[in-house]
Amino acid sequence: MPEREIIVTEDGSHTLFVPELGETYHSTHGAVQESKHVFIRTGLEYLVNFHAADQARIFEVGFGTGLNALLSAQYAQNHQISIRYTTIETFPLEREEWSGLNYPEIVGERNAHEIFQKIHEAPWEHPHEILPVFMLTKIRDRAQDYETPEKFDICYFDAFAPSKQPEMWDMKILQKIHGLLENGGIFVTYSARGQLKRDLVSLGFEVEKLSGPPGKNEMVRAVRKS
Ligand SMILES: C[S@@+](CC[C@H](N)C(=O)[O-])C[C@H]1O[C@@H](n2cnc3c(N)ncnc32)[C@H](O)[C@@H]1O
């Protein structure tokens, strides 16, 4: 297991720092701010508003701290959208790590503690009901090796930065994500690297460069067109 330390980001929310990689799990400008902006508003809310969706199948690359899962569960609860959330992770956190994270306090909703705990205590490899509107499946595997006949409406692509983990951003993995998405499915990520945009276009995505969360100019949303 890699060594990980909890640090506080600029919006007061925690993230994890991995000394071996010299990398954090989220933006140091604000972990909760970043997740809300990139994945919830630009991904999930876009799907719900523009496709008039009342359900969403989400595939997340990098479960990590469970922050995106928590925010998505809250979104499902507040908007009565039915979500099936599948997330993949190679190095799950230990209880001592996730139980020290302050996300439930920061997002500040009535049952956030309970949801966060249920998300982390859910068994791996099997669908598990966190809320009647939020079904979670946590997969312990490498995203590169994952095979499923299921299709998804959104991919939250939340791997470590291309400079730290380049193999997570290569064509092979992007091809896999393309295959997991429905036509019209949405790929969102915090990176706006030129090579990523070119690769997504060559795979048949329509790519938008959008403003990033505080501290970051741009991010990418791509919609599968073929
Ligand atoms: C940027 S962090 C995750 C952020 C996470 N979504 C969160 O909110 O905490 C990247 C995550 O990807 C995981 N990871 C690294 N390599 C992976 C792989 N090959 N397949 C799946 N997950 C991987 C890391 O262990 C880490 O938890």
The ligand as a MOL file (V3000), in Angstrom:
LIG
                    3D

  0  0  0     0  0            999 V3000
M  V30 BEGIN CTAB
M  V30 COUNTS 27 29 0 0 0
M  V30 BEGIN ATOM
M  V30 1 C -6.8590 11.2790 -8.2750 0
M  V30 2 S -7.0480 9.9050 -7.1930 0 CHG=1
M  V30 3 C -8.7440 9.6000 -6.9310 0
M  V30 4 C -9.7000 10.5930 -6.6640 0
M  V30 5 C -11.0070 10.0040 -6.2300 0
M  V30 6 N -11.9770 10.0450 -7.2730 0
M  V30 7 C -11.4060 10.7890 -5.0170 0
M  V30 8 O -12.3600 11.5910 -5.0920 0
M  V30 9 O -10.7450 10.6090 -4.0070 0 CHG=-1
M  V30 10 C -6.7330 8.5770 -8.3480 0
M  V30 11 C -7.1670 7.2140 -7.8430 0
M  V30 12 O -6.9610 6.2510 -8.8730 0
M  V30 13 C -6.4940 5.0560 -8.2770 0
M  V30 14 N -5.8060 4.2770 -9.3160 0
M  V30 15 C -4.5000 4.3190 -9.6610 0
M  V30 16 N -4.2590 3.4720 -10.6670 0
M  V30 17 C -5.4340 2.9050 -10.9890 0
M  V30 18 C -5.8170 1.9370 -11.9590 0
M  V30 19 N -4.9240 1.4050 -12.7950 0
M  V30 20 N -7.1150 1.5740 -12.0200 0
M  V30 21 C -8.0290 2.1050 -11.1520 0
M  V30 22 N -7.7100 3.0240 -10.2160 0
M  V30 23 C -6.4350 3.4120 -10.1230 0
M  V30 24 C -5.5930 5.5620 -7.1610 0
M  V30 25 O -5.3400 4.5630 -6.1940 0
M  V30 26 C -6.3880 6.7290 -6.6350 0
M  V30 27 O -7.2860 6.3240 -5.6400 0
M  V30 END ATOM
M  V30 BEGIN BOND
M  V30 1 1 1 2
M  V30 2 1 2 3
M  V30 3 1 2 10
M  V30 4 1 3 4
M  V30 5 1 4 5
M  V30 6 1 5 6
M  V30 7 1 5 7
M  V30 8 2 7 8
M  V30 9 1 7 9
M  V30 10 1 10 11
M  V30 11 1 11 12
M  V30 12 1 11 26
M  V30 13 1 12 13
M  V30 14 1 13 14
M  V30 15 1 13 24
M  V30 16 1 14 15
M  V30 17 1 14 23
M  V30 18 2 15 16
M  V30 19 1 16 17
M  V30 20 1 17 18
M  V30 21 2 17 23
M  V30 22 1 18 19
M  V30 23 2 18 20
M  V30 24 1 20 21
M  V30 25 2 21 22
M  V30 26 1 22 23
M  V30 27 1 24 25
M  V30 28 1 24 26
M  V30 29 1 26 27
M  V30 END BOND
M  V30 END CTAB
M  END
